Amino acid sequence: MPITLKVKDIMDTKVHSLDAGATVAKAIKSMVENKVWSLIVEKRGLPEGVVTERDVLRRCLAKGLDPAKTSVGSIASSPVISIGPEATIRDAMDLMAAKDIRRLFVVEKGKIIGRVTQTELFQSTLSVMETLSSLSDAL
């Protein structure tokens, strides 16, 4: 019998957002305070993109832009790549590989309810493998 982990089983529900007009400096502060490395960028209350620590480094700092004067909306990745909570972790891995991204946002009924990262996928897969290994050792 196959073991199927779903995205909802491993997703992180700590999803934070910021208005597109906020500064990159404010985004960095929010990431550090909330211990997250990505934020949903909203315009008029609707998700417009995602800003990550890599976006800050590559699209702001590496280009010599001033984080106190640069809007987070101007460096955000768009669109938000999402997946449903009932999708399998295999579906999530395949989508991340196809889109060459490190995180997906989990959407249910049109609302972002969580996110899943490569790290979480790796850790959950490793945990399942360790559990299966210990079961086979016990038999």
TORVO-653778 format. One record per residue (C-alpha): residue number from 1; residue in three letters; x negated, y negated, z negated. Coordinates in nm, 2 decimals. Layout:
REM TORVO-653778
resi; resn; X; Y; Z
NUM; ALA; X; Y; Z $
...
This chain:
REM TORVO-653778
resi; resn; X; Y; Z
1; MET; 0.00; 0.00; 0.00 $
2; PRO; -0.16; -0.33; 0.10 $
3; ILE; -0.22; -0.60; -0.15 $
4; THR; -0.10; -0.94; -0.02 $
5; LEU; -0.18; -1.26; -0.21 $
6; LYS; 0.02; -1.56; -0.11 $
7; VAL; -0.09; -1.92; -0.10 $
8; LYS; 0.15; -2.00; -0.39 $
9; ASP; -0.04; -1.75; -0.60 $
10; ILE; -0.37; -1.94; -0.58 $
11; MET; -0.28; -2.30; -0.50 $
12; ASP; -0.37; -2.59; -0.72 $
13; THR; -0.08; -2.81; -0.80 $
14; LYS; -0.30; -3.11; -0.89 $
15; VAL; -0.24; -3.32; -0.58 $
16; HIS; -0.31; -3.70; -0.61 $
17; SER; -0.23; -3.97; -0.36 $
18; LEU; -0.33; -4.33; -0.29 $
19; ASP; -0.18; -4.60; -0.06 $
20; ALA; -0.36; -4.64; 0.27 $
21; GLY; -0.44; -5.00; 0.19 $
22; ALA; -0.63; -4.91; -0.13 $
23; THR; -1.01; -4.94; -0.12 $
24; VAL; -1.25; -4.66; -0.09 $
25; ALA; -1.39; -4.77; -0.43 $
26; LYS; -1.05; -4.71; -0.58 $
27; ALA; -1.03; -4.37; -0.41 $
28; ILE; -1.37; -4.27; -0.55 $
29; LYS; -1.26; -4.38; -0.90 $
30; SER; -0.93; -4.18; -0.87 $
31; MET; -1.12; -3.87; -0.75 $
32; VAL; -1.36; -3.89; -1.05 $
33; GLU; -1.09; -3.96; -1.31 $
34; ASN; -0.86; -3.68; -1.18 $
35; LYS; -1.14; -3.43; -1.11 $
36; VAL; -1.03; -3.38; -0.75 $
37; TRP; -1.23; -3.43; -0.43 $
38; SER; -0.94; -3.51; -0.20 $
39; LEU; -0.65; -3.75; -0.20 $
40; ILE; -0.34; -3.77; 0.01 $
41; VAL; -0.34; -4.11; 0.18 $
42; GLU; 0.02; -4.25; 0.20 $
43; LYS; 0.17; -4.53; 0.41 $
44; ARG; 0.51; -4.64; 0.29 $
45; GLY; 0.53; -4.34; 0.06 $
46; LEU; 0.48; -4.09; 0.33 $
47; PRO; 0.16; -3.87; 0.38 $
48; GLU; -0.05; -4.01; 0.66 $
49; GLY; -0.38; -3.84; 0.61 $
50; VAL; -0.64; -3.71; 0.36 $
51; VAL; -0.95; -3.86; 0.23 $
52; THR; -1.22; -3.64; 0.09 $
53; GLU; -1.56; -3.69; -0.07 $
54; ARG; -1.71; -3.60; 0.27 $
55; ASP; -1.51; -3.87; 0.44 $
56; VAL; -1.64; -4.12; 0.19 $
57; LEU; -2.00; -4.02; 0.26 $
58; ARG; -1.98; -3.98; 0.63 $
59; ARG; -1.73; -4.25; 0.73 $
60; CYS; -1.80; -4.52; 0.48 $
61; LEU; -2.14; -4.49; 0.30 $
62; ALA; -2.34; -4.35; 0.59 $
63; LYS; -2.21; -4.62; 0.81 $
64; GLY; -2.31; -4.89; 0.57 $
65; LEU; -1.95; -5.00; 0.50 $
66; ASP; -1.87; -5.16; 0.16 $
67; PRO; -1.64; -4.93; -0.04 $
68; ALA; -1.50; -5.23; -0.22 $
69; LYS; -1.38; -5.38; 0.11 $
70; THR; -1.30; -5.07; 0.32 $
71; SER; -0.95; -4.94; 0.32 $
72; VAL; -0.91; -4.57; 0.24 $
73; GLY; -0.67; -4.55; 0.54 $
74; SER; -0.95; -4.64; 0.78 $
75; ILE; -1.16; -4.34; 0.69 $
76; ALA; -0.89; -4.08; 0.62 $
77; SER; -0.86; -3.77; 0.83 $
78; SER; -0.52; -3.73; 1.00 $
79; PRO; -0.29; -3.55; 1.03 $
80; VAL; -0.25; -3.36; 0.70 $
81; ILE; -0.30; -2.99; 0.78 $
82; SER; -0.05; -2.79; 0.58 $
83; ILE; 0.07; -2.44; 0.52 $
84; GLY; 0.38; -2.29; 0.35 $
85; PRO; 0.36; -2.13; 0.00 $
86; GLU; 0.47; -1.79; 0.13 $
87; ALA; 0.19; -1.77; 0.38 $
88; THR; -0.08; -1.51; 0.30 $
89; ILE; -0.43; -1.61; 0.20 $
90; ARG; -0.54; -1.45; 0.53 $
91; ASP; -0.32; -1.70; 0.71 $
92; ALA; -0.48; -1.98; 0.51 $
93; MET; -0.83; -1.86; 0.59 $
94; ASP; -0.75; -1.82; 0.96 $
95; LEU; -0.60; -2.17; 0.97 $
96; MET; -0.90; -2.33; 0.79 $
97; ALA; -1.14; -2.15; 1.03 $
98; ALA; -0.94; -2.25; 1.34 $
99; LYS; -0.92; -2.62; 1.23 $
100; ASP; -1.27; -2.62; 1.07 $
101; ILE; -1.14; -2.76; 0.75 $
102; ARG; -1.20; -2.69; 0.38 $
103; ARG; -0.86; -2.75; 0.23 $
104; LEU; -0.49; -2.71; 0.32 $
105; PHE; -0.20; -2.88; 0.16 $
106; VAL; 0.09; -2.66; 0.06 $
107; VAL; 0.43; -2.79; 0.18 $
108; GLU; 0.77; -2.67; 0.08 $
109; LYS; 1.10; -2.84; 0.19 $
110; GLY; 0.90; -3.13; 0.34 $
111; LYS; 0.71; -3.20; 0.02 $
112; ILE; 0.35; -3.14; -0.07 $
113; ILE; 0.35; -2.91; -0.37 $
114; GLY; -0.01; -2.81; -0.39 $
115; ARG; -0.34; -2.75; -0.21 $
116; VAL; -0.57; -2.46; -0.15 $
117; THR; -0.94; -2.49; -0.09 $
118; GLN; -1.20; -2.26; 0.06 $
119; THR; -1.34; -2.21; -0.29 $
120; GLU; -1.01; -2.10; -0.43 $
121; LEU; -0.97; -1.86; -0.14 $
122; PHE; -1.31; -1.72; -0.19 $
123; GLN; -1.27; -1.68; -0.57 $
124; SER; -0.93; -1.51; -0.53 $
125; THR; -1.06; -1.27; -0.26 $
126; LEU; -1.36; -1.18; -0.48 $
127; SER; -1.14; -1.12; -0.78 $
128; VAL; -0.92; -0.88; -0.59 $
129; MET; -1.23; -0.70; -0.46 $
130; GLU; -1.37; -0.67; -0.81 $
131; THR; -1.03; -0.54; -0.94 $
132; LEU; -1.01; -0.28; -0.66 $
133; SER; -1.37; -0.17; -0.73 $
134; SER; -1.30; -0.12; -1.10 $
135; LEU; -0.99; 0.08; -1.02 $
136; SER; -1.17; 0.31; -0.78 $
137; ASP; -1.45; 0.36; -1.05 $
138; ALA; -1.18; 0.46; -1.30 $
139; LEU; -1.04; 0.72; -1.07 $
